[in-house]
């Protein structure tokens, strides 16, 4: 699956989001063996229970035997601003990332922005 399709499928996954406070969000996690797993944002009355779409996609992949995440498509219509990934999500992702993992963001403006995991971690102040 190419990058354009990764984001298009992430947009479809976002449609299954359950949101109370924020925009819908979905992701497509491409495993190092080529399989693809979906995740969506789930929000609850207690924000401490909220689930990030990447966490959901990683869990979906692990349950189905994924060893490493190779590439991620992330869609959330945020008006052109890139979503901020929670530090806990970035740490989990680092544990399961194949070398050179890239997240391809689509903020709903038609543009796509690629960021390497190391860059995202540095922006979040994670060393």
Helices and strands as residue ranges (DSSP letters): H 3-14, E 26-31, E 36-40, G 47-49, H 53-63, E 69-75, H 87-96, E 97-106, E 113-116, H 117-123
